[in-house]
């Protein structure tokens, strides 16, 4: 059975929670105008997961981008993997989801994030995972009109603004849980 991206989220989240990780969906990738489908943190170790239907070179590129911020980067798929050699060459791990159960079939190479350049972004990524793990999101959710993380955040902003109609975006960002990395990105995405 092939799953769509949002259906991959629950089996992977379940696996990572059993391994002791806090899991978050749609985590902003510092330095990029993009989100990671799923990310996890446990005692300072971070994992970034891109969920796709199949293991294309494009998903490997996305996972490779995530390596700049996470200790381990994975691609999660529900089909028989092709391009395993390409993923392995770039240190990308593979998670397979079959019959509602996820399993690591290729372990990711662990990254050294101690250099000054990586350390700053990796710390932001880790903190966002911890902050967002408290929200009940679904990663890989289709960004169709009227659906997705932006709409859920819009609802929380609307509720907040009923009691605080003159709030600035900085105040809204501070008081409303969101997947945005700063008040400017939140303001650009949400209608006030």
Order of alpha helices (4+ residues) and beta strands (2+ residues): alpha-beta-beta-beta-alpha-beta-alpha-beta-beta-alpha-alpha-alpha-alpha
